[in-house]
Amino acid sequence: MTEPSDPQINPSDAVAAAEQPEELTLLELDIEAEIAVAEPAPLVAAVEQPAPQERPNQLLGLPLQLLNQLLARIGATSFSNLAELLPALRVLALLLLAGVVLKLTGATLGALNEIPMLGRLLELVGLISALNFLARNALRSQKRAELLARIQKLRRDFLG
């Protein structure tokens, strides 16, 4: 069996073909002219700034102001010994602990919310508990007065 022979490419023909400029047809020129060049995109995406009168920004500003005031107080205090430093360290430790607890609570509630029907069931239990509390303590004027007195007492004890 003989295999068909491949046509041999002459090296001089290949060099001559590469040196000759190709002629563009009118159709190729039209296609070339219709392609629009895209402008480069900015490196940073434009972020719209929310209006200053929105409520979430106001709510976020309050804790940040308190934190700035706390840090300014800590920075202005000169700690000459460890006894003066301990209250500041306790506050920082409590803040760190509160952040960890909030993170764990959020993760736990998120996991519970993923269980089908459990989130709705817990909402129903909360609604029933709130209605039960209101029925026991808010329907009669004497009970309302006792409840308000307890709230006032707790407020005085807590706030001083």
C-alpha positions in Angstrom: 0.0 0.0 0.0 1.3 3.3 -0.9 0.4 6.4 0.9 -0.5 9.5 -1.0 2.3 11.9 -1.1 1.9 15.3 0.5 2.5 18.2 -1.7 5.9 19.7 -0.9 6.0 23.3 0.1 8.8 25.2 -1.5 10.5 27.5 1.1 11.1 30.2 -1.5 7.4 30.3 -2.3 6.5 30.7 1.4 9.0 33.6 1.8 7.6 35.3 -1.3 4.0 34.9 -0.1 4.9 36.4 3.3 6.6 39.4 1.7 3.6 40.3 -0.6 1.0 42.4 1.1 -2.5 40.9 1.1 -5.1 42.8 -0.7 -8.2 43.6 1.3 -11.5 43.4 -0.4 -14.2 46.0 -0.1 -16.2 43.7 2.2 -13.3 43.3 4.6 -12.9 47.1 4.8 -16.5 47.6 5.6 -16.4 45.1 8.4 -13.3 46.7 9.8 -14.9 50.1 9.7 -18.1 49.0 11.6 -16.2 47.6 14.6 -16.3 50.2 17.4 -13.5 50.5 19.8 -14.5 50.1 23.4 -13.3 52.6 26.0 -11.4 51.1 28.9 -13.5 50.7 32.1 -12.4 52.5 35.3 -10.3 50.5 37.7 -12.6 51.3 40.6 -16.3 50.8 40.3 -18.4 53.9 41.0 -20.2 53.6 44.3 -23.3 55.7 44.8 -23.2 57.6 48.1 -26.5 57.4 49.9 -28.3 60.6 50.8 -27.2 62.1 54.1 -30.8 62.2 55.4 -31.3 58.4 55.3 -32.0 56.8 58.7 -29.5 53.8 58.6 -26.6 56.3 58.4 -27.8 58.0 61.5 -28.2 54.8 63.4 -24.6 53.8 62.4 -23.2 57.2 63.4 -24.2 56.9 67.0 -22.1 53.9 68.0 -19.2 55.2 66.0 -19.4 58.6 67.9 -19.5 56.7 71.2 -16.5 54.6 70.2 -14.6 57.7 69.1 -15.3 59.4 72.4 -14.2 56.3 74.3 -11.0 56.0 72.4 -10.3 59.7 72.9 -10.8 59.3 76.7 -8.5 56.3 76.8 -5.9 58.2 74.8 -6.1 61.2 77.0 -5.6 59.2 80.2 -2.1 58.6 81.3 -1.7 55.2 82.9 1.2 55.3 85.4 0.6 51.8 86.8 -1.4 48.6 86.1 -4.2 49.4 88.5 -5.2 52.4 86.3 -5.1 50.3 83.2 -7.3 47.5 84.5 -10.7 49.2 84.1 -10.0 50.1 80.5 -8.9 46.5 79.8 -12.1 45.2 81.4 -14.2 47.4 79.1 -12.3 46.2 76.0 -12.6 42.6 77.2 -16.4 43.0 77.7 -16.7 44.6 74.3 -14.8 41.8 72.7 -16.9 39.2 74.5 -20.1 41.0 73.5 -19.0 40.9 69.9 -18.2 37.2 70.0 -21.6 36.4 71.7 -23.4 38.5 69.1 -21.6 36.7 66.3 -22.4 33.3 67.7 -26.0 34.2 68.4 -26.4 35.4 64.8 -24.9 32.2 63.4 -27.1 30.1 65.6 -30.3 31.9 64.6 -29.3 31.8 61.0 -28.8 28.0 61.2 -32.2 27.6 63.0 -33.8 29.8 60.3 -32.6 27.3 57.6 -34.6 24.5 59.2 -37.9 24.3 57.3 -40.9 25.5 59.3 -38.9 26.1 62.5 -38.6 29.8 62.0 -42.3 30.3 61.5 -43.0 28.1 64.5 -40.7 30.1 66.7 -42.4 33.3 65.5 -45.8 31.8 66.4 -44.5 30.9 69.9 -43.2 34.5 70.4 -46.6 35.9 69.3 -48.5 33.7 71.7 -46.1 34.6 74.6 -46.5 38.3 73.9 -50.3 38.0 73.8 -50.3 35.9 77.0 -48.2 38.6 78.7 -50.5 41.4 77.6 -53.6 39.4 78.6 -52.1 38.9 82.1 -50.6 42.4 82.7 -52.2 45.0 80.5 -55.9 44.4 80.3 -56.8 45.5 83.8 -55.9 49.0 85.1 -54.7 47.7 88.4 -52.3 45.2 86.7 -51.1 48.0 84.3 -50.3 50.3 87.2 -48.3 47.4 89.0 -46.4 46.7 85.7 -45.5 50.4 85.2 -44.4 50.6 88.9 -42.2 47.6 88.4 -40.7 49.1 85.2 -40.0 52.4 87.0 -38.4 50.6 89.9 -36.2 48.6 87.6 -35.2 51.8 85.7 -34.3 53.6 89.0 -32.3 50.5 90.2 -30.5 50.1 86.9 -29.8 53.8 86.0 -29.3 55.0 89.6 
